[in-house]
Amino acid sequence: MYDLEGVLGSSVMEFVDRHVRSLLTWDILVFFHRNPEAVLDLEGLASRLGRRVEELEPEIEALCDGRLLSMAGGLVRYRPSNETKQTVTEFVESCQDRGRRLALIAIVLHKINPQQSTRR
């Protein structure tokens, strides 16, 4: 068994546990991290991510509840606190390293389908 916290760091592990519900959430976070001034409606964001609006809606809602994004007047903005913004930066940097990215994928896939990892 791998020591994922040792690989990723406790702040990234806690962030993923709290905010990254799916690979789509991951994509949304990376998009807004790389485009922090972006202000888009759901259709525009869906187009940029190659997804359907219906897929985005629950993820955007969860990220708004987590205070990473805000939505007003149908427009989505990146609005994390300075501390959370730093953790998002650490998360995105972790995505750049193959070993850390694989660890992140494993964590997110386990969150999506926890029963799968207990079967063997």
Beta strands, then each sheet from edge to edge (+ up, - down):
strand 1: 39-41
strand 2: 69-72
strand 3: 75-78
sheet 1: 1+ 3- 2+
end
